[in-house]
Amino acid sequence: MAKIEHYLTGDFDEMIALIEREILKKNFSASLEDGSDFDDGSVKVAIRVFERYSYLGKNRLSLNVTLVNSQGRLFLSAITAGGSQAVFFKVNTWGEENFLLFFQNIIEPYIIN
């Protein structure tokens, strides 16, 4: 499992649309498995679960993305899971790390340092 978390600049709705579009456009085997949206007027949350095939690991893995807009501030958490072929412990995490690096490149221009 690998994780990144960042504050971002930009519009909430445009950011989640960008994330969906770029992941699905640039990953041949990627799919949007499901999503959930919440908006109570003061806080907005979008959760997306993507899955893709890892050619290097020869398995499927997921990327779970949570985007939160609270008081005009965007917070993003992205966590990868799966990808290992072992029963009791992880023997490879190449696919997870690669998927997360790919995702990091999508959001890089929007990260607040």
C-alpha positions in Angstrom: 0.0 0.0 0.0 1.2 3.5 -0.8 -0.3 6.8 0.0 0.0 10.5 -0.9 -1.9 13.5 0.6 -1.8 17.1 -0.5 -3.6 20.4 -0.4 -4.5 21.5 -3.9 -5.5 24.7 -5.7 -8.4 24.8 -8.1 -12.1 24.2 -8.4 -13.5 21.1 -6.7 -15.7 19.9 -9.6 -13.0 20.6 -12.2 -10.4 18.7 -10.2 -12.5 15.6 -9.8 -13.3 15.7 -13.5 -9.6 16.1 -14.4 -8.7 13.2 -12.2 -11.3 10.9 -13.7 -10.5 11.9 -17.3 -6.7 11.7 -17.0 -6.6 8.3 -15.3 -9.1 6.7 -17.7 -7.5 8.4 -20.8 -3.9 7.5 -20.0 -4.3 4.0 -18.6 -5.4 1.4 -21.1 -6.6 -1.1 -18.5 -7.9 1.4 -16.0 -11.6 1.6 -15.0 -13.6 3.7 -12.6 -15.1 1.0 -10.3 -17.4 3.2 -8.3 -17.7 6.6 -6.6 -19.5 8.5 -3.9 -20.3 12.2 -3.6 -21.3 14.2 -0.5 -22.3 17.9 -0.3 -24.0 19.5 2.7 -23.4 23.1 1.6 -20.3 23.7 3.6 -18.2 20.5 2.9 -18.0 18.6 -0.4 -16.4 15.1 -0.6 -15.8 13.0 -3.7 -14.5 9.4 -3.4 -13.4 7.5 -6.5 -12.1 3.9 -6.7 -10.1 3.1 -9.9 -8.7 -0.3 -10.8 -6.0 -1.2 -13.4 -3.9 -4.1 -14.5 -0.3 -4.1 -13.5 1.7 -5.7 -16.3 4.9 -5.7 -14.2 3.2 -7.4 -11.2 0.8 -9.4 -13.4 -2.2 -8.6 -11.2 -4.9 -6.0 -10.6 -4.7 -3.1 -8.1 -6.8 -0.2 -7.0 -6.3 3.5 -6.5 -8.7 5.1 -4.0 -9.0 8.9 -4.3 -10.7 11.1 -1.8 -11.1 14.8 -2.6 -12.5 17.2 0.1 -13.5 20.9 -0.3 -13.9 22.6 3.1 -14.2 26.3 3.3 -12.7 26.7 -0.2 -9.6 24.5 0.6 -9.0 21.3 -1.4 -7.5 18.3 0.3 -6.7 15.1 -1.6 -5.8 11.7 -0.3 -4.9 8.9 -2.7 -4.2 5.3 -1.6 -3.2 2.3 -3.7 -4.0 -1.3 -2.6 -3.7 -4.8 -4.0 -1.1 -6.0 -6.5 0.6 -8.6 -4.3 0.6 -12.2 -5.3 1.6 -13.6 -1.9 -0.8 -15.1 0.7 0.6 -13.8 4.0 2.7 -10.7 3.1 3.4 -8.4 0.2 6.1 -9.6 -2.2 5.8 -6.8 -4.7 4.5 -3.3 -4.6 5.8 -2.2 -8.0 2.4 -1.8 -9.5 1.0 0.2 -6.6 4.0 2.6 -6.5 3.8 3.0 -10.3 0.1 3.8 -10.2 0.6 6.3 -7.4 3.5 8.0 -9.2 1.4 8.2 -12.4 -1.4 9.9 -10.3 1.1 12.2 -8.6 2.1 13.5 -12.0 -1.5 14.4 -12.8 -2.0 16.5 -9.7 1.5 17.9 -9.5 0.7 21.3 -11.1 -2.1 21.8 -8.5 -0.2 20.9 -5.3 0.3 23.7 -2.7 3.7 23.5 -1.1 
